[in-house]
Amino acid sequence: MSNKIKRLITNLYHKFINNGIKQGDSLSKIKLARLTNVFGIICILYTCLIGIISIYNKEYFLIFIDFFTASLLVTNFYLLSKTNNIDLSADIILILLFITFSLLMIHGGINGTGPLWSLIFPAIAMQLKGCKRGSIYSLAFILMIFTVLFVLSNIGLAHDYKNDFAEPESAGFRLLLIYFALYISSYAFTKNRQELIQENERLSLTDTLTNLPNRRKINEVIEAFVEKFIRNSFNNTQMITKLIDSSKQYSFGLILCDIGNFKIINDTYGHPIGDIALKQISAFLVKSLRTIDFVGRWGGEEFLIILDETDLKGAAEVGEKLRVAVAQHIFELKNIKVNMTLSFGISCFDVMQDITMFISKIDSYLNRAKRIGKNCVVYE
């Protein structure tokens, strides 16, 4: 029985924590979704706790506000599972908290404790929206606190905190300083956390030896190029023009290349020299391509190149230029001078095939290039 309860709790935990996450989401988006879910649940429990305390103290206005906010937060949690819009969900959480805490401060809360319940707002804003947008929420919240304590309270439109603090104006300024200190500390913590996430994301998408994008990043970039292709090819306002003049149709080329006889370099000079060869050929490819093009390490001694706004003829010309340039270049691997060659499989994306078929096609062209003697270009 205990194992069933444990499994039930585990399943519920994973269901709640992974709410709004879909297959293919980036690492940073998954972390943001989980963070949004955690804070969403905390905020639901938090507003319910204030509501329960309000029931005990017979504060009927607060009871309505707290449980109404909690119900809206639950609704937001459900909508996230349907829409997968994490950014919108985070905004809804912060807006609901902003309104709830504003009303709590205007009302005064229980025995003038309204301002104290809202101390968590800057930390939540920073964690959910990052430094820039979190700062906007936090600074707007501090402005709201100032307005309630020093404007609305003095003209009778908000709770009079004079009876709650011995020196209300001094206490109000101290409260503002506490909020501002929380904002600064939350900002510093979030900034550091974002930098760590970005670095981890970069490392997860980068080949550590060559510093080129790895296969995972390559797949993401190819998907982005395919989306761009579809967007350009099926834009209704331009479709007729493109059908009449095919030269105006957007296209991108894909090149898969392989270092010829790389195993001989490893066997003759050792793997450290082979690693240097990979680094140098990577740098050579990057230097030889346009800034709008893309090159990544596909695996082993294979590299994948994406040529933006390039048709098959243009892609074949680029492949041939690269082949000649590499064959004529002398690579200095420490004190060793070697010649290297590249074999190329080339194609352009066709809307009638999916990404897997597309890559499989250029891989077959590369294999054909290697079979017929290497140091050549094969395309169709």
C-alpha positions as CSV (number, residue, x, y, z in Angstrom):
1,M,0.0,0.0,0.0
2,S,2.8,2.4,0.9
3,N,4.5,1.7,-2.5
4,K,1.3,2.6,-4.3
5,I,1.0,5.9,-2.4
6,K,4.6,6.6,-3.1
7,R,4.1,6.0,-6.8
8,L,1.0,8.1,-6.8
9,I,2.8,11.0,-5.1
10,T,5.8,10.6,-7.6
11,N,3.4,10.6,-10.6
12,L,1.6,13.7,-9.3
13,Y,4.9,15.5,-8.7
14,H,6.1,14.8,-12.2
15,K,2.8,15.8,-13.7
16,F,2.7,19.1,-11.8
17,I,6.4,20.0,-12.2
18,N,6.4,19.2,-16.0
19,N,3.1,21.0,-16.7
20,G,3.4,22.9,-20.0
21,I,6.5,21.2,-21.2
22,K,6.5,19.5,-24.6
23,Q,8.9,17.3,-26.5
24,G,11.7,19.3,-28.2
25,D,11.7,22.2,-25.7
26,S,15.1,23.7,-25.0
27,L,16.8,23.2,-21.7
28,S,16.3,26.8,-20.6
29,K,12.6,26.6,-21.5
30,I,12.1,23.4,-19.5
31,K,13.8,25.0,-16.5
32,L,11.6,28.1,-16.8
33,A,8.5,25.9,-17.1
34,R,9.4,24.0,-14.0
35,L,10.2,27.2,-12.1
36,T,6.8,28.7,-13.2
37,N,5.0,25.6,-12.0
38,V,6.8,25.6,-8.7
39,F,6.0,29.3,-8.1
40,G,2.5,28.8,-9.3
41,I,1.9,26.1,-6.8
42,I,3.6,28.1,-4.0
43,C,1.4,31.1,-4.9
44,I,-1.8,29.0,-4.8
45,L,-0.8,27.7,-1.3
46,Y,0.3,31.1,-0.2
47,T,-3.0,32.8,-1.1
48,C,-5.0,30.0,0.4
49,L,-3.0,30.3,3.6
50,I,-3.8,34.1,3.8
51,G,-7.4,33.2,3.1
52,I,-7.6,30.7,5.9
53,I,-6.1,33.2,8.3
54,S,-8.6,35.7,7.1
55,I,-11.4,33.2,7.8
56,Y,-10.2,32.9,11.4
57,N,-10.1,36.7,11.7
58,K,-13.4,37.1,9.9
59,E,-11.9,39.4,7.3
60,Y,-14.5,38.7,4.6
61,F,-13.0,41.1,1.9
62,L,-9.7,39.3,2.3
63,I,-11.3,35.9,2.2
64,F,-12.9,36.7,-1.2
65,I,-9.8,38.3,-2.7
66,D,-7.4,35.4,-1.5
67,F,-9.6,32.5,-2.6
68,F,-10.6,34.2,-5.8
69,T,-6.9,34.8,-6.7
70,A,-6.2,31.1,-5.8
71,S,-8.9,29.9,-8.1
72,L,-7.5,32.1,-11.0
73,L,-4.0,30.7,-10.3
74,V,-5.4,27.2,-10.5
75,T,-7.1,28.1,-13.8
76,N,-3.8,29.5,-15.1
77,F,-2.1,26.3,-14.2
78,Y,-4.7,24.4,-16.2
79,L,-4.4,26.7,-19.2
80,L,-0.6,26.2,-19.2
81,S,-1.1,22.5,-19.7
82,K,-3.3,23.3,-22.8
83,T,-1.4,26.2,-24.4
84,N,2.2,25.5,-23.4
85,N,2.7,29.3,-23.3
86,I,5.1,29.5,-20.4
87,D,5.8,33.2,-20.8
88,L,2.1,34.1,-20.6
89,S,1.6,31.9,-17.6
90,A,4.4,33.6,-15.7
91,D,2.9,37.0,-16.6
92,I,-0.6,36.0,-15.3
93,I,0.9,34.8,-12.0
94,L,2.7,38.1,-11.5
95,I,-0.3,40.2,-12.5
96,L,-2.6,38.3,-10.1
97,L,-0.1,38.6,-7.3
98,F,0.4,42.3,-8.0
99,I,-3.3,43.0,-7.8
100,T,-3.8,40.8,-4.8
101,F,-0.9,42.3,-2.8
102,S,-2.0,45.8,-3.9
103,L,-5.5,45.2,-2.5
104,L,-4.0,43.6,0.6
105,M,-1.9,46.7,1.2
106,I,-4.8,49.1,0.5
107,H,-7.0,47.1,2.9
108,G,-4.3,46.8,5.5
109,G,-4.5,43.1,6.0
110,I,-4.9,41.6,9.4
111,N,-3.8,44.1,12.1
112,G,-1.9,46.2,9.5
113,T,0.3,43.3,8.3
114,G,-0.7,43.7,4.6
115,P,2.7,45.0,3.5
116,L,4.5,42.1,5.1
117,W,2.7,39.4,3.2
118,S,3.9,40.9,-0.1
119,L,7.7,40.7,0.6
120,I,8.0,37.7,-1.6
121,F,7.0,39.6,-4.8
122,P,10.5,40.8,-6.0
123,A,12.0,37.4,-5.7
124,I,9.1,35.7,-7.7
125,A,9.2,38.5,-10.4
126,M,13.0,38.0,-10.9
127,Q,12.8,34.3,-11.0
128,L,9.9,34.1,-13.4
129,K,10.7,37.0,-15.8
130,G,14.5,37.4,-15.5
131,C,16.4,40.6,-14.7
132,K,15.0,43.0,-17.2
133,R,11.3,42.3,-17.1
134,G,11.5,41.2,-13.5
135,S,12.9,44.7,-12.7
136,I,9.9,46.3,-14.4
137,Y,7.5,44.3,-12.3
138,S,9.5,44.9,-9.1
139,L,10.0,48.6,-9.5
140,A,6.3,49.1,-10.4
141,F,5.5,47.2,-7.2
142,I,7.8,49.5,-5.1
143,L,6.1,52.5,-6.7
144,M,2.7,51.0,-5.7
145,I,3.9,50.6,-2.1
146,F,5.0,54.2,-2.0
147,T,1.7,55.4,-3.4
148,V,-0.3,53.4,-0.9
149,L,1.8,54.3,2.2
150,F,2.4,57.9,1.4
151,V,-0.4,59.1,-0.8
152,L,-3.6,57.0,-0.6
153,S,-3.2,56.4,3.1
154,N,-2.9,60.1,3.8
155,I,-6.1,61.0,1.9
156,G,-8.2,58.2,3.4
157,L,-8.3,55.9,0.3
158,A,-6.2,53.2,1.9
159,H,-5.6,51.7,5.4
160,D,-4.2,54.2,7.9
161,Y,-1.0,52.6,9.1
162,K,-0.5,55.3,11.9
163,N,-2.2,53.0,14.4
164,D,0.0,50.1,13.4
165,F,3.4,51.7,13.5
166,A,4.8,54.0,16.3
167,E,6.4,56.2,13.6
168,P,4.4,55.4,10.4
169,E,6.5,57.6,8.0
170,S,9.8,56.3,9.3
171,A,8.4,52.7,9.2
172,G,7.2,53.3,5.7
173,F,10.6,54.3,4.5
174,R,12.2,51.4,6.2
175,L,9.7,49.1,4.5
176,L,10.6,50.6,1.1
177,L,14.3,50.1,1.9
178,I,13.6,46.4,2.7
179,Y,11.7,46.0,-0.6
180,F,14.5,47.7,-2.5
181,A,17.1,45.5,-0.7
182,L,15.1,42.4,-1.6
183,Y,14.9,43.6,-5.2
184,I,18.7,44.2,-5.4
185,S,19.5,40.8,-3.9
186,S,16.9,39.0,-6.2
187,Y,18.4,40.8,-9.2
188,A,21.9,39.7,-8.4
189,F,20.9,36.1,-7.7
190,T,18.8,35.9,-10.9
191,K,21.5,37.5,-13.0
192,N,24.0,34.9,-11.8
193,R,21.5,32.1,-12.3
194,Q,20.7,33.3,-15.9
195,E,24.4,33.4,-16.8
196,L,24.9,29.9,-15.5
197,I,21.9,28.6,-17.4
198,Q,23.1,30.3,-20.6
199,E,26.5,28.9,-20.2
200,N,25.1,25.4,-19.6
201,E,22.9,25.8,-22.6
202,R,25.9,26.9,-24.7
203,L,28.0,23.9,-23.6
204,S,25.1,21.5,-24.3
205,L,25.0,22.8,-27.9
206,T,28.7,23.0,-28.6
207,D,31.3,20.5,-29.6
208,T,34.0,20.8,-26.9
209,L,36.9,20.0,-29.2
210,T,36.2,22.3,-32.2
211,N,33.9,24.8,-30.5
212,L,31.5,24.3,-33.4
213,P,27.8,23.7,-32.8
214,N,27.2,20.0,-32.1
215,R,24.6,17.7,-33.7
216,R,21.8,18.8,-31.3
217,K,22.3,22.4,-32.2
218,I,22.6,21.5,-35.9
219,N,19.2,19.8,-35.8
220,E,17.7,22.9,-34.2
221,V,19.2,25.2,-36.8
222,I,18.0,23.0,-39.7
223,E,14.4,23.1,-38.2
224,A,14.7,26.9,-38.1
225,F,15.8,27.0,-41.8
226,V,12.9,24.6,-42.8
227,E,10.4,26.9,-41.0
228,K,11.9,29.9,-42.8
229,F,11.6,27.9,-46.1
230,I,8.0,27.1,-45.5
231,R,7.2,30.6,-44.4
232,N,8.7,32.1,-47.6
233,S,7.4,29.4,-50.0
234,F,3.8,29.6,-48.8
235,N,3.3,33.3,-48.1
236,N,0.0,33.9,-49.8
237,T,0.8,37.4,-50.9
238,Q,3.9,36.2,-52.8
239,M,2.9,32.7,-53.9
240,I,1.8,33.7,-57.4
241,T,5.0,35.7,-58.1
242,K,7.1,32.8,-56.9
243,L,5.2,30.3,-59.1
244,I,5.8,32.5,-62.1
245,D,9.4,33.3,-61.3
246,S,11.0,30.4,-59.5
247,S,14.3,32.4,-59.1
248,K,12.6,34.5,-56.5
249,Q,11.7,31.4,-54.3
250,Y,13.7,31.1,-51.1
251,S,16.1,28.1,-50.9
252,F,18.9,26.9,-48.7
253,G,21.6,24.3,-49.4
254,L,22.9,21.6,-47.2
255,I,26.5,20.2,-47.4
256,L,27.8,17.2,-45.6
257,C,31.5,16.8,-45.9
258,D,34.0,14.3,-44.6
259,I,37.8,14.4,-44.1
260,G,39.5,11.9,-46.4
261,N,41.7,9.3,-44.9
262,F,41.5,10.9,-41.4
263,K,42.2,7.5,-39.8
264,I,45.6,7.5,-41.4
265,I,46.4,10.8,-39.6
266,N,45.3,9.4,-36.3
267,D,47.2,6.1,-36.8
268,T,50.4,7.8,-38.1
269,Y,50.7,10.8,-35.8
270,G,48.5,9.9,-32.9
271,H,45.1,11.2,-31.7
272,P,46.4,14.5,-30.3
273,I,47.5,15.5,-33.8
274,G,44.2,14.2,-35.2
275,D,42.4,16.6,-32.7
276,I,44.5,19.5,-34.0
277,A,43.6,18.6,-37.5
278,L,39.9,18.7,-36.6
279,K,40.3,22.1,-35.0
280,Q,42.2,23.5,-38.0
281,I,39.7,22.2,-40.6
282,S,36.9,23.6,-38.5
283,A,38.5,27.0,-38.4
284,F,39.2,26.8,-42.1
285,L,35.5,26.1,-42.9
286,V,34.2,28.9,-40.7
287,K,36.7,31.4,-42.3
288,S,35.7,30.3,-45.8
289,L,32.0,30.7,-45.4
290,R,29.7,33.8,-45.3
291,T,28.5,35.1,-41.9
292,I,24.9,34.1,-42.9
293,D,25.9,30.5,-43.4
294,F,26.3,27.9,-40.7
295,V,28.7,25.1,-40.0
296,G,28.7,22.5,-37.3
297,R,30.4,19.2,-36.4
298,W,28.1,16.4,-37.4
299,G,30.2,13.7,-35.7
300,G,33.7,12.2,-36.0
301,E,35.4,13.8,-39.0
302,E,32.1,14.9,-40.6
303,F,30.9,18.5,-40.8
304,L,27.5,19.9,-41.9
305,I,27.2,23.2,-43.7
306,I,24.0,25.2,-44.2
307,L,24.0,27.8,-47.0
308,D,21.4,30.4,-46.6
309,E,19.6,31.8,-49.6
310,T,21.4,29.4,-52.0
311,D,20.1,27.1,-54.7
312,L,21.6,23.8,-55.8
313,K,23.9,25.3,-58.4
314,G,25.2,27.8,-55.8
315,A,25.7,25.1,-53.2
316,A,27.6,22.9,-55.6
317,E,29.9,25.9,-56.5
318,V,30.6,26.5,-52.8
319,G,31.3,22.9,-52.3
320,E,33.8,22.8,-55.2
321,K,35.5,26.0,-54.0
322,L,35.9,24.5,-50.5
323,R,37.2,21.2,-51.9
324,V,39.9,22.9,-54.0
325,A,40.8,25.3,-51.2
326,V,41.3,22.5,-48.6
327,A,43.2,20.3,-51.1
328,Q,45.6,23.1,-51.9
329,H,46.1,24.2,-48.3
330,I,49.0,22.9,-46.2
331,F,47.9,22.3,-42.6
332,E,50.6,22.7,-39.9
333,L,49.8,20.3,-37.1
334,K,52.5,21.3,-34.5
335,N,55.7,20.5,-36.4
336,I,54.0,18.3,-38.9
337,K,52.8,19.6,-42.3
338,V,50.0,17.6,-43.9
339,N,47.5,17.9,-46.8
340,M,43.9,17.0,-46.2
341,T,41.0,16.6,-48.5
342,L,37.2,16.8,-48.2
343,S,34.5,14.8,-49.8
344,F,31.1,16.4,-50.3
345,G,27.4,15.4,-50.5
346,I,25.2,18.4,-51.5
347,S,21.5,19.0,-51.9
348,C,18.8,21.7,-51.5
349,F,15.8,21.4,-49.3
350,D,12.6,20.2,-51.0
351,V,9.2,20.8,-49.3
352,M,8.1,17.3,-50.4
353,Q,10.5,15.6,-48.0
354,D,11.0,15.8,-44.3
355,I,14.2,16.7,-42.5
356,T,15.2,13.0,-41.9
357,M,14.9,12.2,-45.6
358,F,16.7,15.4,-46.5
359,I,19.7,14.5,-44.3
360,S,19.6,10.9,-45.4
361,K,19.8,12.0,-49.1
362,I,22.9,14.1,-48.6
363,D,24.5,11.4,-46.5
364,S,24.0,8.9,-49.4
365,Y,25.7,11.5,-51.8
366,L,28.6,11.8,-49.4
367,N,29.0,8.0,-49.3
368,R,29.0,7.9,-53.1
369,A,31.7,10.6,-53.1
370,K,33.8,8.5,-50.8
371,R,33.3,5.4,-52.9
372,I,34.4,6.9,-56.2
373,G,37.7,8.1,-54.8
374,K,37.1,10.9,-52.2
375,N,38.1,14.5,-52.7
376,C,35.0,15.1,-54.9
377,V,31.6,16.7,-54.9
378,V,28.3,14.7,-55.4
379,Y,25.0,16.4,-55.8
380,E,21.6,16.2,-57.6
